[in-house]
Amino acid sequence: MKKFTSVITTAGAAALLAAGLSFSGAATAQNDEGLSDSAQKGKEIAFGRGAGNCLACHQMKGGNLAGNIGPALIAMKARYPEREDLEAVLHDPRDKFGDQTIMPPFGANKILSEEEISNIVDYLYTL
C-alpha cells in the first residue's frame, strides 16, 4: 500500500506541475496546423524570449505578456504589401523610422540571420 501511495503522490505532483506550466505566463509558440514550416519557425522566433522576442514590444495574436512599446502586429500583409519592405524594417528599422527608433536593427547587427528574418516575415504575413 505504501508503494501505491507513493506512485499516486508522484503522479499527482507531475499533474500539478504540468498544469502549472500550462497556465504560466511564459510566451510559447504553439505548433499550428496550417502554418508552413518557415512560418512556424518564424513564430517560434517571434514568440521566443531570445534573439527575436517580438513580444517584448509588440502585441501578437496568441501572445502572452506582450509589450506595448511598438504597434500591434496585425494585418501585416495589408500594412506591408511588398515583402521586401517588411524584411527591410526587420533588417534595419533606422532606414524607415530614423536613428531615434528603439527597434533593434536585427539584420544589420547580426542579431538574426536573413533566413530567420524571412521566416518571421512568413509568420507575420499570417497575422
C-alpha positions in Angstrom: 0.0 0.0 0.0 2.9 2.3 0.8 4.3 1.9 -2.7 0.9 2.5 -4.3 0.5 5.8 -2.3 4.0 6.9 -3.4 3.0 6.3 -7.1 -0.2 8.3 -6.6 1.7 11.1 -4.9 4.3 11.2 -7.7 1.6 11.2 -10.4 -0.3 13.9 -8.6 2.8 16.1 -8.3 3.5 15.6 -12.0 0.0 16.6 -13.0 0.1 19.7 -10.8 3.5 20.7 -12.4 2.1 20.2 -15.9 -1.0 22.2 -15.1 1.1 25.0 -13.6 3.3 25.1 -16.6 0.3 25.3 -18.9 -1.1 28.3 -17.1 2.2 30.1 -16.6 2.8 33.4 -18.3 5.6 32.0 -20.4 5.5 33.1 -24.1 5.3 30.0 -26.1 4.7 29.3 -29.7 2.2 26.5 -30.3 2.6 24.3 -33.3 -0.2 25.5 -35.5 -1.7 23.4 -38.2 -1.8 25.3 -41.5 1.5 27.2 -40.9 4.2 26.4 -43.4 7.5 25.2 -41.9 9.1 28.6 -42.4 6.2 30.4 -40.8 6.2 28.1 -37.8 10.0 28.8 -37.4 9.2 32.5 -37.6 6.5 32.2 -35.0 8.9 30.4 -32.7 11.5 33.2 -33.1 8.9 35.9 -32.7 7.4 34.4 -29.6 10.8 33.3 -28.1 12.4 35.4 -25.4 15.7 35.1 -27.1 17.0 36.8 -30.3 13.7 37.7 -31.8 11.5 38.5 -28.8 8.9 40.5 -30.8 6.5 40.1 -27.8 8.8 42.3 -25.7 7.5 45.3 -27.6 4.6 44.2 -29.8 1.2 42.5 -29.3 0.5 39.5 -31.4 -2.4 37.1 -31.6 -1.9 34.4 -29.1 1.0 36.1 -27.3 1.2 36.3 -23.5 2.9 39.1 -21.6 3.1 41.2 -24.7 4.6 44.7 -24.7 3.0 47.9 -25.9 6.0 49.9 -27.0 5.6 49.1 -30.7 2.5 48.8 -32.8 0.4 45.6 -32.6 1.4 43.2 -35.3 -1.9 42.8 -37.1 -2.8 42.9 -40.8 0.8 42.8 -41.7 0.3 41.8 -45.3 -2.0 44.8 -45.8 0.4 47.2 -44.0 3.4 45.9 -45.9 2.1 44.5 -49.3 5.7 44.4 -50.5 7.5 41.7 -48.6 10.9 43.4 -49.2 9.6 46.4 -47.2 8.8 44.4 -44.1 12.1 42.5 -44.4 14.0 45.8 -44.7 12.3 47.1 -41.5 13.4 44.0 -39.6 16.9 44.1 -41.1 17.4 47.8 -40.1 14.4 49.9 -39.0 16.5 53.0 -38.9 16.3 53.2 -42.7 12.5 53.7 -42.4 12.0 55.2 -39.0 15.2 57.2 -38.4 18.0 56.9 -35.9 15.7 57.6 -32.9 13.8 54.3 -33.3 14.1 51.9 -30.4 13.5 48.9 -32.6 16.8 46.9 -32.8 18.4 46.5 -36.3 18.1 42.7 -36.2 19.8 42.1 -39.5 22.3 44.9 -39.6 23.6 44.0 -36.1 23.6 40.2 -36.9 21.0 39.5 -34.2 19.0 37.5 -36.7 20.1 35.9 -39.9 18.4 36.8 -43.2 16.8 33.3 -43.1 15.4 34.0 -39.7 14.1 37.4 -40.8 12.5 35.7 -43.8 10.8 33.1 -41.5 9.5 35.9 -39.3 8.0 37.7 -42.3 6.4 34.4 -43.4 4.8 34.2 -39.9 3.8 37.9 -39.8 2.1 37.6 -43.1 -0.3 35.1 -41.5 -1.4 37.7 -38.9 
